[in-house]
Amino acid sequence: MSVTGLRKVALALAAMHPADRRWMLSRLPVDARASLQPLMREAERYTALDADILQAVLSDDGARLAPELPTPDMLIVVLDRLSVAWAARILQAVAQDHAEIYLTACARSRADAIRLDMSHLPATFPRGQADMLARYLADAAMAVRAEGGAR
């Protein structure tokens, strides 16, 4: 079995109830158990495994874990704190469907500047860059929520 396959099996086993895990391990060949034990101990350090994340990691269908977009009020607060250039990049990369919500809510001069910047940006961003911007947006929204700083 490949290293990736072993890691996936160890992750799935670590997420199981201990009795189920023991039952599954008892049915594996001894050498497979020996290979899985250190990987399962590593995986068990993460005591709470989110079922959706676990499913995405274990699936081979290429499903991506994209952070959820913040609510429109949080999106407005987060984007208001950014420069025109960064707000345009985030809207273009990860929130094109929400761009008009934000652009309607901000000052006309800012909206026009963001629209101009967006018109010079690529229609789609490289996946890694878009993922990074989506994570930034999700983290910034969480920080705003923690501050109690919604509009």
MDAnalysis code that builds the backbone (N, CA, C; Angstrom):
import MDAnalysis as mda
import numpy as np

u = mda.Universe.empty(453, n_residues=151, atom_resindex=np.repeat(np.arange(151), 3), trajectory=True)
u.add_TopologyAttr("name", ["N", "CA", "C"] * 151)
u.add_TopologyAttr("resid", np.arange(1, 152))
u.add_TopologyAttr("resname", ["MET", "SER", "VAL", "THR", "GLY", "LEU", "ARG", "LYS", "VAL", "ALA", "LEU", "ALA", "LEU", "ALA", "ALA", "MET", "HIS", "PRO", "ALA", "ASP", "ARG", "ARG", "TRP", "MET", "LEU", "SER", "ARG", "LEU", "PRO", "VAL", "ASP", "ALA", "ARG", "ALA", "SER", "LEU", "GLN", "PRO", "LEU", "MET", "ARG", "GLU", "ALA", "GLU", "ARG", "TYR", "THR", "ALA", "LEU", "ASP", "ALA", "ASP", "ILE", "LEU", "GLN", "ALA", "VAL", "LEU", "SER", "ASP", "ASP", "GLY", "ALA", "ARG", "LEU", "ALA", "PRO", "GLU", "LEU", "PRO", "THR", "PRO", "ASP", "MET", "LEU", "ILE", "VAL", "VAL", "LEU", "ASP", "ARG", "LEU", "SER", "VAL", "ALA", "TRP", "ALA", "ALA", "ARG", "ILE", "LEU", "GLN", "ALA", "VAL", "ALA", "GLN", "ASP", "HIS", "ALA", "GLU", "ILE", "TYR", "LEU", "THR", "ALA", "CYS", "ALA", "ARG", "SER", "ARG", "ALA", "ASP", "ALA", "ILE", "ARG", "LEU", "ASP", "MET", "SER", "HIS", "LEU", "PRO", "ALA", "THR", "PHE", "PRO", "ARG", "GLY", "GLN", "ALA", "ASP", "MET", "LEU", "ALA", "ARG", "TYR", "LEU", "ALA", "ASP", "ALA", "ALA", "MET", "ALA", "VAL", "ARG", "ALA", "GLU", "GLY", "GLY", "ALA", "ARG"])
u.atoms.positions = np.array([
    [0.851, -1.175, 0.000],
    [0.000, 0.000, 0.000],
    [0.896, 1.236, 0.000],
    [0.458, 2.264, -0.700],
    [1.224, 3.505, -0.781],
    [1.239, 4.228, 0.566],
    [2.174, 5.144, 0.712],
    [2.257, 5.937, 1.944],
    [0.979, 6.751, 2.124],
    [0.469, 7.310, 1.032],
    [-0.776, 8.080, 1.111],
    [-1.923, 7.181, 1.545],
    [-1.987, 5.991, 0.986],
    [-3.030, 5.044, 1.370],
    [-2.945, 4.669, 2.833],
    [-1.720, 4.429, 3.321],
    [-1.543, 4.103, 4.746],
    [-1.995, 5.255, 5.631],
    [-1.649, 6.467, 5.235],
    [-2.050, 7.632, 6.039],
    [-3.565, 7.784, 6.070],
    [-4.215, 7.546, 4.943],
    [-5.678, 7.639, 4.898],
    [-6.321, 6.574, 5.777],
    [-5.795, 5.356, 5.715],
    [-6.327, 4.279, 6.558],
    [-6.121, 4.626, 8.026],
    [-4.926, 5.112, 8.377],
    [-4.642, 5.475, 9.772],
    [-5.569, 6.593, 10.240],
    [-5.822, 7.567, 9.400],
    [-6.714, 8.666, 9.756],
    [-8.132, 8.159, 9.969],
    [-8.595, 7.288, 9.079],
    [-9.937, 6.724, 9.230],
    [-10.033, 5.889, 10.503],
    [-9.018, 5.089, 10.793],
    [-9.030, 4.265, 12.004],
    [-8.985, 5.134, 13.264],
    [-8.185, 6.186, 13.225],
    [-8.069, 7.064, 14.392],
    [-9.397, 7.752, 14.702],
    [-10.215, 7.965, 13.692],
    [-11.503, 8.643, 13.893],
    [-12.587, 7.691, 14.399],
    [-12.309, 6.397, 14.391],
    [-13.314, 5.410, 14.808],
    [-13.416, 5.299, 16.324],
    [-14.520, 4.765, 16.777],
    [-14.683, 4.408, 18.178],
    [-13.623, 3.354, 18.495],
    [-13.014, 3.399, 19.691],
    [-11.942, 2.442, 20.021],
    [-12.320, 0.974, 19.811],
    [-13.546, 0.607, 20.127],
    [-13.952, -0.796, 19.937],
    [-13.978, -1.151, 18.453],
    [-14.482, -0.254, 17.626],
    [-14.507, -0.493, 16.182],
    [-13.082, -0.560, 15.626],
    [-12.235, 0.346, 16.121],
    [-10.844, 0.367, 15.678],
    [-10.156, -0.954, 16.010],
    [-10.344, -1.452, 17.255],
    [-9.730, -2.731, 17.648],
    [-10.222, -3.853, 16.748],
    [-11.525, -3.870, 16.446],
    [-12.090, -4.914, 15.601],
    [-11.467, -4.866, 14.204],
    [-11.370, -3.659, 13.639],
    [-10.781, -3.519, 12.298],
    [-9.317, -3.955, 12.303],
    [-8.574, -3.514, 13.315],
    [-7.149, -3.864, 13.379],
    [-6.946, -5.365, 13.535],
    [-7.828, -6.009, 14.267],
    [-7.670, -7.451, 14.490],
    [-7.818, -8.241, 13.187],
    [-8.433, -7.660, 12.185],
    [-8.626, -8.337, 10.917],
    [-7.544, -8.023, 9.885],
    [-6.618, -7.166, 10.239],
    [-5.535, -6.806, 9.320],
    [-4.328, -7.705, 9.545],
    [-3.510, -7.898, 8.524],
    [-2.261, -8.648, 8.707],
    [-1.351, -7.934, 9.708],
    [-0.514, -8.686, 10.377],
    [0.364, -8.142, 11.423],
    [1.253, -7.030, 10.879],
    [1.822, -7.222, 9.690],
    [2.715, -6.189, 9.146],
    [1.951, -4.896, 8.835],
    [0.685, -5.005, 8.424],
    [-0.125, -3.804, 8.178],
    [-0.403, -3.071, 9.482],
    [-0.712, -3.840, 10.538],
    [-0.938, -3.202, 11.855],
    [0.313, -2.477, 12.316],
    [1.486, -3.111, 12.130],
    [2.745, -2.491, 12.559],
    [2.993, -1.175, 11.810],
    [2.639, -1.151, 10.539],
    [2.814, 0.074, 9.753],
    [1.832, 1.162, 10.167],
    [0.627, 0.751, 10.564],
    [-0.423, 1.714, 10.895],
    [-0.302, 2.303, 12.297],
    [0.242, 1.557, 13.231],
    [0.274, 2.007, 14.635],
    [0.899, 3.400, 14.804],
    [2.119, 3.650, 14.293],
    [2.681, 5.002, 14.498],
    [1.872, 6.098, 13.803],
    [1.315, 5.766, 12.650],
    [0.506, 6.764, 11.941],
    [-0.787, 7.058, 12.700],
    [-1.382, 6.039, 13.304],
    [-2.608, 6.257, 14.084],
    [-2.304, 7.076, 15.333],
    [-1.173, 6.807, 15.976],
    [-0.813, 7.609, 17.161],
    [-0.654, 9.080, 16.772],
    [-0.049, 9.303, 15.614],
    [0.100, 10.679, 15.132],
    [-1.272, 11.305, 14.877],
    [-2.172, 10.572, 14.239],
    [-3.510, 11.083, 13.925],
    [-4.344, 11.290, 15.184],
    [-4.141, 10.474, 16.213],
    [-4.937, 10.581, 17.438],
    [-4.629, 11.853, 18.225],
    [-3.511, 12.502, 17.905],
    [-3.204, 13.771, 18.580],
    [-4.270, 14.814, 18.288],
    [-4.939, 14.651, 17.184],
    [-6.009, 15.562, 16.809],
    [-7.302, 14.937, 17.322],
    [-7.659, 15.286, 18.529],
    [-8.732, 14.570, 19.219],
    [-10.097, 14.763, 18.593],
    [-10.359, 15.909, 18.030],
    [-11.682, 16.151, 17.437],
    [-11.516, 16.265, 15.930],
    [-11.985, 15.261, 15.218],
    [-11.913, 15.295, 13.764],
    [-13.281, 15.662, 13.220],
    [-13.348, 16.742, 12.480],
    [-14.592, 17.163, 11.853],
    [-14.955, 16.156, 10.766],
    [-16.172, 15.674, 10.776],
    [-16.596, 14.633, 9.840],
    [-16.489, 15.095, 8.384],
    [-16.830, 16.347, 8.092],
    [-16.745, 16.841, 6.715],
    [-15.303, 16.915, 6.238],
    [-14.421, 17.377, 7.117],
    [-13.011, 17.456, 6.761],
    [-12.450, 16.058, 6.559],
    [-12.786, 15.147, 7.469],
    [-12.320, 13.769, 7.350],
    [-12.789, 13.168, 6.028],
    [-14.040, 13.371, 5.663],
    [-14.562, 12.823, 4.422],
    [-13.836, 13.403, 3.214],
    [-13.570, 14.696, 3.238],
    [-12.873, 15.321, 2.115],
    [-11.448, 14.800, 1.984],
    [-10.783, 14.592, 3.114],
    [-9.420, 14.075, 3.087],
    [-9.395, 12.649, 2.569],
    [-10.357, 11.848, 2.986],
    [-10.368, 10.440, 2.603],
    [-10.877, 10.210, 1.187],
    [-11.663, 11.128, 0.653],
    [-12.224, 10.910, -0.683],
    [-11.158, 11.187, -1.739],
    [-11.271, 10.501, -2.818],
    [-10.343, 10.684, -3.928],
    [-10.977, 11.443, -5.076],
    [-12.113, 12.071, -4.846],
    [-12.814, 12.723, -5.947],
    [-12.314, 14.136, -6.210],
    [-11.276, 14.553, -5.514],
    [-10.721, 15.879, -5.737],
    [-11.495, 16.986, -5.064],
    [-12.402, 16.643, -4.158],
    [-13.176, 17.676, -3.454],
    [-12.220, 18.578, -2.675],
    [-12.462, 19.853, -2.735],
    [-11.598, 20.805, -2.054],
    [-12.304, 21.337, -0.823],
    [-11.496, 21.671, 0.143],
    [-12.035, 22.244, 1.371],
    [-11.922, 23.765, 1.269],
    [-12.942, 24.378, 0.794],
    [-12.945, 25.825, 0.649],
    [-13.619, 26.434, 1.868],
    [-12.979, 27.437, 2.463],
    [-13.632, 28.097, 3.586],
    [-14.940, 28.730, 3.137],
    [-15.898, 28.746, 4.033],
    [-17.185, 29.352, 3.736],
    [-17.041, 30.863, 3.703],
    [-17.726, 31.488, 2.768],
    [-17.700, 32.950, 2.723],
    [-18.419, 33.502, 3.944],
    [-17.926, 34.606, 4.484],
    [-18.628, 35.212, 5.621],
    [-19.980, 35.771, 5.178],
    [-20.810, 36.028, 6.149],
    [-22.107, 36.633, 5.858],
    [-21.876, 38.011, 5.231],
    [-22.856, 38.530, 4.487],
    [-22.648, 39.825, 3.830],
    [-22.222, 40.949, 4.783],
    [-22.798, 40.992, 5.997],
    [-22.397, 42.065, 6.913],
    [-20.937, 41.927, 7.321],
    [-20.470, 40.697, 7.544],
    [-19.063, 40.472, 7.890],
    [-18.159, 40.756, 6.696],
    [-18.604, 40.373, 5.511],
    [-17.833, 40.637, 4.299],
    [-17.601, 42.134, 4.143],
    [-18.646, 42.914, 4.370],
    [-18.534, 44.374, 4.254],
    [-17.525, 44.920, 5.257],
    [-17.602, 44.464, 6.506],
    [-16.681, 44.958, 7.535],
    [-15.241, 44.594, 7.189],
    [-15.017, 43.350, 6.797],
    [-13.652, 42.901, 6.484],
    [-13.103, 43.671, 5.288],
    [-13.881, 43.782, 4.224],
    [-13.385, 44.463, 3.025],
    [-13.177, 45.954, 3.260],
    [-13.989, 46.569, 4.126],
    [-13.799, 47.983, 4.462],
    [-12.442, 48.245, 5.105],
    [-11.901, 47.240, 5.755],
    [-10.615, 47.387, 6.446],
    [-9.419, 47.206, 5.515],
    [-9.678, 46.818, 4.281],
    [-8.602, 46.559, 3.329],
    [-8.437, 47.709, 2.347],
    [-7.262, 47.761, 1.739],
    [-7.043, 48.741, 0.679],
    [-7.906, 48.373, -0.521],
    [-8.055, 49.300, -1.425],
    [-8.828, 49.066, -2.642],
    [-8.263, 47.871, -3.403],
    [-6.945, 47.814, -3.534],
    [-6.311, 46.734, -4.303],
    [-6.595, 45.362, -3.695],
    [-6.482, 45.257, -2.379],
    [-6.716, 43.954, -1.736],
    [-8.193, 43.589, -1.725],
    [-9.050, 44.552, -1.533],
    [-10.493, 44.273, -1.589],
    [-10.861, 43.762, -2.991],
    [-10.308, 44.387, -4.019],
    [-10.579, 43.960, -5.396],
    [-10.090, 42.534, -5.628],
    [-8.902, 42.223, -5.141],
    [-8.356, 40.868, -5.325],
    [-9.212, 39.817, -4.632],
    [-9.625, 40.104, -3.417],
    [-10.446, 39.131, -2.689],
    [-11.793, 38.949, -3.370],
    [-12.411, 40.048, -3.767],
    [-13.700, 39.934, -4.466],
    [-13.555, 39.146, -5.767],
    [-12.533, 39.446, -6.528],
    [-12.341, 38.782, -7.815],
    [-11.986, 37.300, -7.640],
    [-11.176, 36.988, -6.650],
    [-10.690, 35.615, -6.483],
    [-11.700, 34.691, -5.832],
    [-12.424, 35.185, -4.826],
    [-13.249, 34.250, -4.039],
    [-14.681, 34.696, -3.798],
    [-15.028, 35.919, -4.148],
    [-16.374, 36.387, -3.798],
    [-17.022, 37.169, -4.930],
    [-16.814, 36.738, -6.171],
    [-17.390, 37.460, -7.304],
    [-18.905, 37.558, -7.213],
    [-19.533, 36.514, -6.703],
    [-20.991, 36.519, -6.569],
    [-21.480, 37.539, -5.546],
    [-20.583, 37.963, -4.665],
    [-20.953, 38.900, -3.607],
    [-20.412, 40.305, -3.860],
    [-19.743, 40.496, -4.984],
    [-19.109, 41.788, -5.255],
    [-20.112, 42.942, -5.250],
    [-21.246, 42.763, -5.903],
    [-22.215, 43.854, -5.972],
    [-22.791, 44.202, -4.599],
    [-22.924, 43.206, -3.734],
    [-23.394, 43.485, -2.369],
    [-22.445, 44.465, -1.701],
    [-21.138, 44.163, -1.811],
    [-20.155, 45.025, -1.173],
    [-20.082, 46.377, -1.878],
    [-20.019, 46.363, -3.200],
    [-19.840, 47.609, -3.942],
    [-21.018, 48.567, -3.769],
    [-22.189, 48.022, -3.546],
    [-23.364, 48.853, -3.281],
    [-23.299, 49.468, -1.888],
    [-22.658, 48.771, -0.961],
    [-22.628, 49.218, 0.426],
    [-21.524, 50.232, 0.711],
    [-20.528, 50.310, -0.146],
    [-19.420, 51.228, 0.173],
    [-19.559, 52.545, -0.596],
    [-18.703, 53.496, -0.259],
    [-18.738, 54.813, -0.900],
    [-18.515, 54.664, -2.408],
    [-19.151, 55.541, -3.168],
    [-19.092, 55.424, -4.624],
    [-17.667, 55.484, -5.151],
    [-16.854, 56.376, -4.612],
    [-15.475, 56.502, -5.101],
    [-14.684, 55.208, -4.843],
    [-14.921, 54.599, -3.685],
    [-14.252, 53.328, -3.372],
    [-14.775, 52.226, -4.301],
    [-16.072, 52.175, -4.501],
    [-16.660, 51.161, -5.382],
    [-16.111, 51.295, -6.803],
    [-16.018, 52.528, -7.300],
    [-15.491, 52.742, -8.650],
    [-14.032, 52.303, -8.746],
    [-13.250, 52.605, -7.718],
    [-11.836, 52.212, -7.716],
    [-11.691, 50.682, -7.671],
    [-12.528, 50.042, -6.883],
    [-12.479, 48.578, -6.803],
    [-12.907, 47.962, -8.136],
    [-13.951, 48.489, -8.733],
    [-14.395, 47.978, -10.040],
    [-13.281, 48.114, -11.083],
    [-12.594, 49.257, -11.072],
    [-11.492, 49.472, -12.011],
    [-10.387, 48.439, -11.782],
    [-10.002, 48.250, -10.535],
    [-8.975, 47.242, -10.221],
    [-9.426, 45.850, -10.654],
    [-10.677, 45.519, -10.377],
    [-11.188, 44.194, -10.743],
    [-11.157, 43.984, -12.254],
    [-11.377, 45.049, -13.008],
    [-11.380, 44.912, -14.468],
    [-9.992, 44.589, -15.014],
    [-8.950, 44.872, -14.243],
    [-7.581, 44.582, -14.667],
    [-7.065, 43.254, -14.119],
    [-7.855, 42.602, -13.298],
    [-7.440, 41.325, -12.708],
    [-7.893, 40.165, -13.591],
    [-7.214, 39.023, -13.488],
    [-7.660, 37.863, -14.269],
    [-9.043, 37.403, -13.809],
    [-9.788, 36.787, -14.703],
    [-11.135, 36.306, -14.373],
    [-11.074, 35.222, -13.297],
    [-10.055, 34.393, -13.355],
    [-9.853, 33.373, -12.321],
    [-8.419, 33.449, -11.838],
    [-8.242, 33.168, -10.567],
    [-6.927, 33.194, -9.960],
    [-6.380, 31.771, -9.888],
    [-5.061, 31.620, -9.807],
    [-4.507, 30.284, -9.569],
    [-5.111, 29.713, -8.280],
    [-5.359, 28.409, -8.283],
    [-6.062, 27.767, -7.170],
    [-5.406, 28.057, -5.819],
    [-4.094, 27.970, -5.747],
    [-3.407, 28.210, -4.479],
    [-3.614, 29.635, -3.979],
    [-3.543, 30.585, -4.882],
    [-3.737, 31.988, -4.495],
    [-5.183, 32.234, -4.066],
    [-6.129, 31.682, -4.801],
    [-7.536, 31.840, -4.435],
    [-7.810, 31.194, -3.078],
    [-7.235, 30.026, -2.843],
    [-7.412, 29.355, -1.545],
    [-6.840, 30.194, -0.409],
    [-5.665, 30.764, -0.637],
    [-5.036, 31.597, 0.380],
    [-5.894, 32.827, 0.685],
    [-6.426, 33.455, -0.340],
    [-7.278, 34.631, -0.135],
    [-8.584, 34.253, 0.554],
    [-9.133, 33.089, 0.231],
    [-10.361, 32.618, 0.894],
    [-10.095, 32.348, 2.377],
    [-8.945, 31.746, 2.672],
    [-8.607, 31.500, 4.088],
    [-8.406, 32.816, 4.827],
    [-7.748, 33.782, 4.170],
    [-7.567, 35.090, 4.804],
    [-8.923, 35.715, 5.115],
    [-9.829, 35.671, 4.153],
    [-11.153, 36.259, 4.337],
    [-11.891, 35.587, 5.490],
    [-11.843, 34.251, 5.548],
    [-12.512, 33.515, 6.626],
    [-11.890, 33.850, 7.980],
    [-10.546, 33.913, 8.036],
    [-9.866, 34.242, 9.294],
    [-10.162, 35.672, 9.741],
    [-10.169, 36.597, 8.796],
    [-10.455, 37.996, 9.130],
    [-11.883, 38.149, 9.635],
    [-12.817, 37.439, 9.018],
    [-14.214, 37.499, 9.473],
    [-14.340, 36.931, 10.876],
    [-13.605, 35.861, 11.156],
    [-13.641, 35.273, 12.492],
    [-13.073, 36.258, 13.522],
    [-12.018, 36.965, 13.148],
    [-11.431, 37.956, 14.054],
    [-12.415, 39.099, 14.306],
    [-13.112, 39.535, 13.273],
    [-14.110, 40.592, 13.436],
    [-15.215, 40.141, 14.380],
    [-15.670, 38.888, 14.183],
    [-16.711, 38.337, 15.073],
    [-16.222, 38.307, 16.513],
    [-14.974, 37.917, 16.717],
    [-14.424, 37.836, 18.068],
    [-14.348, 39.216, 18.718],
    [-14.083, 40.243, 17.906],
    [-14.047, 41.612, 18.411],
    [-15.436, 42.157, 18.684],
    [-16.422, 41.544, 18.066],
    [-17.788, 42.073, 18.139],
    [-17.950, 43.259, 17.230],
    [-17.199, 43.255, 16.106],
    [-17.140, 44.431, 15.239],
    [-17.957, 44.396, 13.993],
    [-19.165, 43.869, 14.016],
    [-20.015, 43.938, 12.829],
    [-20.629, 45.324, 12.754],
    [-21.060, 45.711, 11.566],
    [-21.681, 47.035, 11.375],
    [-22.950, 47.163, 12.147],
])
